[in-house]
Amino acid sequence: MTKPLRLGIAGLGTVGVGVIKIIQNKLSLLKARTGKQILISAVTAKSKTKDRGIDLSSYQWERDPVSLANREDIDVFIELIGGHEGAAKEAVEIAISKGKNVVTANKALLAHHGHELALKAEENGSILRFEAAVAGGIPVIKSLSEGLAGNSINRIMGVMNGTCNYILTRMESSGLSYEEVFSEANELGYLEADPNLDIGGIDAAHKLSILSSIAFGTEINFNGVELDGIDKITINDIHQAADMGFRIKLLGVSQMTSSGLEQRMSPCLVPTRSPLGQLEGGTNMIVIEGDQVGQIVLRGAGAGEGPTASAVVSDIIDIARGISLATFGQPAKTLKKASSSKSQTPAPYYLRMLLHDEPGALAKITKILSQFNVSIDRMRQYGHEDENAPVLIVTHEIKHEDLMTAIQELPNTQVLKAQPLAIRIEAV
Amino acid sequence: MTKPLRLGIAGLGTVGVGVIKIIQNKLSLLKARTGKQILISAVTAKSKTKDRGIDLSSYQWERDPVSLANREDIDVFIELIGGHEGAAKEAVEIAISKGKNVVTANKALLAHHGHELALKAEENGSILRFEAAVAGGIPVIKSLSEGLAGNSINRIMGVMNGTCNYILTRMESSGLSYEEVFSEANELGYLEADPNLDIGGIDAAHKLSILSSIAFGTEINFNGVELDGIDKITINDIHQAADMGFRIKLLGVSQMTSSGLEQRMSPCLVPTRSPLGQLEGGTNMIVIEGDQVGQIVLRGAGAGEGPTASAVVSDIIDIARGISLATFGQPAKTLKKASSSKSQTPAPYYLRMLLHDEPGALAKITKILSQFNVSIDRMRQYGHEDENAPVLIVTHEIKHEDLMTAIQELPNTQVLKAQPLAIRIEAV
């Protein structure tokens, strides 16, 4: 008789409930696939009495996550509380210090403390797993750290925040403004309590920093992510991008360059006909480029009860099967410091401007751009009824810093009606 | 000091050479990711003297695969010979009988003998891995057997033969006939020595039968795959399908129904705008539908040196890391016999006919169809210059056997100029 695997689950929100449903409803499937009985010893959550639509009566109720992590009768601590400080962090640390295995869906915790947690877990012989932390149900952590481990990774790209992708695709399909769709998403409950986590790109940047660590063998460096949110994107930008064959996505890009690790989470233009360009609504997509395998694209639901629980349970199954590898694919103490680098990789840019409609205005702009090596590929001036002329420029491949310097100079021309907006065009 | 992992590689074609290049060029990456030195003890292939562009001088040369499998100085036998009988099978059996681990890219071997090999491997404590056998570089075996193991799988679909997808998409883009593109593909070296393995759907059916076993916990049942090749598809079919919003793909579908396991590998119509519909050229795509995760789509190169070698090396890395699970995701002796079922799941069909252009011809056809419950959704009669009228029908959801019975009756109408062709429209 093999011993059962005993779980303690902290956090009984959507994901926690989803995990419990799978454990309850798939006893024989899980037994067949792992050779073990997987059982829940104890749970904890803020409210003991709330009706969650599932039967918790056969589990011990623990008063808080830390007490749960301390229990002798659990082998795996499942952290589904969220937040990168407080109870989640404290309980995970205690579980690890007791040599227990930990499964978490907490991208913020990993982005901020993943490296130190991995070091402690590896010292203590604990397994720390987090498939659900990135891209929900898509098995991207496993694909990257195991399935593609024979590759040197060249680049990772991804749409990893379903809410932002919902807002951008909804703007396009409805013609509504950013503000209108934002309110709509808020009413539908799609936004985090702090909406800036979503629309500011922070949540997606947490995920990108985790993928970077695995892909490039570097310590997680969340602060090294160049971050830009979607709140400056107008419905006109979306229409004009479409007009030129592009769609706007909040895109994460991570690549190792000769000057260091470049990590960006920002709105980007991608070709409408590319897999990333075709992504609708809340779906997530990760593109992994390896030197051997070429381009691998993974697509699926990035959030929701079933998909996220599927990922959590896959980690539990791995542990039940005795599958173990280093937290980020190689021992944490061998991960290199990521010398983070401002974007050096040249790219074409989309540059949106509003000019005073006066003779020579455009000439003044293009003169400045050419002074700073910003070479123009295509330009369009749109029809207008007032004295402001909307001008759109697509540049050749240029360096981001050249573009930024040029943009700083542009106001000196006295012909700008508003601050220009530059959006990177990512080759996908 | 951990002991190195010692490989014996049988078969030095494209994939074998690709694997050796990775082992040679990524020593430190593999060491970092596995904690072990991975080294090649010995190799074998038909020709010892052929120039393969790599240095084999530091490896022992073994005279044949069976002798290689017998060597004491290898821990993992890498079978890259191919074929489901003969040397490949014999050598794999010997390696397993000696308790060695085996990595293979051989879908034919697995489709025909995978179950018995898995039984023997599990009796002998050997690991048998085969990521490269399905969809080349896409980590689909790992995603299905590990990453999505918390799901009951509803359906698997996939374009798994790059050559067929190349032929079909090339016909569409060039307007050339099937025969012309077939010759072209042959000259380019895209076809197997026996082209029927590709265009007859056999190679893809091998792969589908492997996925079915993992997805549904059933013994591999290659003979249960309903098989139909792409050689009956005309350029007109492709154009007419496009006209109705569809593209034609050689699509594998596997699903468990109340009457048993349905496995089909056949040309299907899929919506042009779906991920499957948008797949160009030699790329592969697998769609996995789980009850928790919803739809997961995996896309990448299905063949070629780098992608296939990437998959083989991922299996080697798993073994080096001590990762082990049952061959098909649960112990082979617990897999159920798959009671194979003829397609019962209703679907709409595309029905192409050529009629004598005479009064009442179409009425005779539609009468027979309605007698056999083949209900018509859309019908088009195309312009024509001779006395033959091309007619295209899209049916409502119907049972395949009703359609086949109706098609058998149609010649009795005396108005058919040619045998009708029916193509399933798969909901994706």
Chai-1 contact restraints between the chains, C-beta under 6 A:
chainA,res_idxA,chainB,res_idxB,connection_type,confidence,min_distance_angstrom,max_distance_angstrom,comment,restraint_id
A,I22,B,G150,contact,1.0,0.0,6.0,A-B,restraint_1
A,A32,B,Q330,contact,1.0,0.0,6.0,A-B,restraint_2
A,A32,B,T334,contact,1.0,0.0,6.0,A-B,restraint_3
A,R33,B,A149,contact,1.0,0.0,6.0,A-B,restraint_4
A,R33,B,G329,contact,1.0,0.0,6.0,A-B,restraint_5
A,R33,B,Q330,contact,1.0,0.0,6.0,A-B,restraint_6
A,G137,B,V293,contact,1.0,0.0,6.0,A-B,restraint_7
A,P139,B,S143,contact,1.0,0.0,6.0,A-B,restraint_8
A,P139,B,G147,contact,1.0,0.0,6.0,A-B,restraint_9
A,K142,B,G147,contact,1.0,0.0,6.0,A-B,restraint_10
A,S143,B,P139,contact,1.0,0.0,6.0,A-B,restraint_11
A,G147,B,P139,contact,1.0,0.0,6.0,A-B,restraint_12
A,G147,B,K142,contact,1.0,0.0,6.0,A-B,restraint_13
A,G147,B,S314,contact,1.0,0.0,6.0,A-B,restraint_14
A,A149,B,R33,contact,1.0,0.0,6.0,A-B,restraint_15
A,A149,B,S314,contact,1.0,0.0,6.0,A-B,restraint_16
A,A149,B,I317,contact,1.0,0.0,6.0,A-B,restraint_17
A,G150,B,I22,contact,1.0,0.0,6.0,A-B,restraint_18
A,G150,B,S310,contact,1.0,0.0,6.0,A-B,restraint_19
A,G150,B,V313,contact,1.0,0.0,6.0,A-B,restraint_20
A,G150,B,S314,contact,1.0,0.0,6.0,A-B,restraint_21
A,N151,B,S310,contact,1.0,0.0,6.0,A-B,restraint_22
A,Q292,B,G306,contact,1.0,0.0,6.0,A-B,restraint_23
A,Q292,B,A309,contact,1.0,0.0,6.0,A-B,restraint_24
A,Q292,B,S310,contact,1.0,0.0,6.0,A-B,restraint_25
A,V293,B,G137,contact,1.0,0.0,6.0,A-B,restraint_26
A,V293,B,P307,contact,1.0,0.0,6.0,A-B,restraint_27
A,V293,B,S310,contact,1.0,0.0,6.0,A-B,restraint_28
A,G294,B,A301,contact,1.0,0.0,6.0,A-B,restraint_29
A,I296,B,G300,contact,1.0,0.0,6.0,A-B,restraint_30
A,V297,B,R299,contact,1.0,0.0,6.0,A-B,restraint_31
A,L298,B,L298,contact,1.0,0.0,6.0,A-B,restraint_32
A,R299,B,V297,contact,1.0,0.0,6.0,A-B,restraint_33
A,G300,B,I296,contact,1.0,0.0,6.0,A-B,restraint_34
A,A301,B,G294,contact,1.0,0.0,6.0,A-B,restraint_35
A,G306,B,Q292,contact,1.0,0.0,6.0,A-B,restraint_36
A,P307,B,V293,contact,1.0,0.0,6.0,A-B,restraint_37
A,A309,B,Q292,contact,1.0,0.0,6.0,A-B,restraint_38
A,S310,B,G150,contact,1.0,0.0,6.0,A-B,restraint_39
A,S310,B,N151,contact,1.0,0.0,6.0,A-B,restraint_40
A,S310,B,Q292,contact,1.0,0.0,6.0,A-B,restraint_41
A,S310,B,V293,contact,1.0,0.0,6.0,A-B,restraint_42
A,V313,B,G150,contact,1.0,0.0,6.0,A-B,restraint_43
A,S314,B,G147,contact,1.0,0.0,6.0,A-B,restraint_44
A,S314,B,A149,contact,1.0,0.0,6.0,A-B,restraint_45
A,S314,B,G150,contact,1.0,0.0,6.0,A-B,restraint_46
A,I317,B,A149,contact,1.0,0.0,6.0,A-B,restraint_47
A,R321,B,L325,contact,1.0,0.0,6.0,A-B,restraint_48
A,I323,B,I323,contact,1.0,0.0,6.0,A-B,restraint_49
A,L325,B,R321,contact,1.0,0.0,6.0,A-B,restraint_50
A,G329,B,R33,contact,1.0,0.0,6.0,A-B,restraint_51
A,Q330,B,A32,contact,1.0,0.0,6.0,A-B,restraint_52
A,Q330,B,R33,contact,1.0,0.0,6.0,A-B,restraint_53
A,T334,B,A32,contact,1.0,0.0,6.0,A-B,restraint_54
